[in-house]
Amino acid sequence: ATWFPGAGLLLRSQHLKRQVSLRFGTLSQLAFTTVHRPAVAATETMPAVDRDVRLSLQLRRARLWLEGTAWSPHVHFALQLGVAPRELGLTDAAISRRSPVLDAMVWFDRLRDATVVVGQYKVPYSHQRLARVTDLQFVDRTSANDEFSLDRDLGLDVRSHDIAGLGRLRYYAG
């Protein structure tokens, strides 16, 4: 077992003939909001309104993730669960039946020029959407991203981050 700050806890088996590893970690993100409405003077139709300050603290994201290798160093798996009330669709008024599973995927990277990925994961077509929440400068992405994002989907793709080992070309097909 090895602890890596910012990366989680890694468990690796040295005794098994096959390469087996498991890394897990958590992530949480809070959002503190202040809404201030200044005092409004009285008019003929409305009485005076006192100054109003509303404070709220929201658990914006809470994630648990597991990833590792199994049977071979070229067979990887990942599972990410979203357990914050907002991610599960819990509100004061209603309960939405959202699955806590955000990502569940397996990938095979035996060949440098053809990595096969299968499962549920972020559709790789928006740079802003692919950025990790921990790499964002603000708590949320833009509202346009929410409207036009493909988010996560079930799928299969073949990709390479380094075609022919040149370090200049990559592709995604899915």
BELZIDA-V478793 format. One record per run of one state. SS is the DSSP state (h for helix, s for strand, l for the rest). FROM is the first residue (numbers start at 1). TO is the last residue. If there is no record, write none. Layout:
SS:FROM:TO ; SS:FROM:TO
This chain:
l:1:1 ; s:2:4 ; l:5:7 ; s:8:12 ; l:13:20 ; s:21:37 ; l:38:39 ; s:40:40 ; l:41:48 ; s:49:49 ; l:50:51 ; s:52:69 ; l:70:74 ; s:75:82 ; l:83:84 ; h:85:88 ; l:89:89 ; s:90:90 ; l:91:94 ; s:95:95 ; l:96:100 ; s:101:111 ; l:112:113 ; s:114:122 ; l:123:126 ; h:127:130 ; l:131:132 ; h:133:135 ; l:136:142 ; h:143:148 ; l:149:151 ; s:152:160 ; l:161:162 ; h:163:165 ; l:166:170 ; s:171:173 ; l:174:174
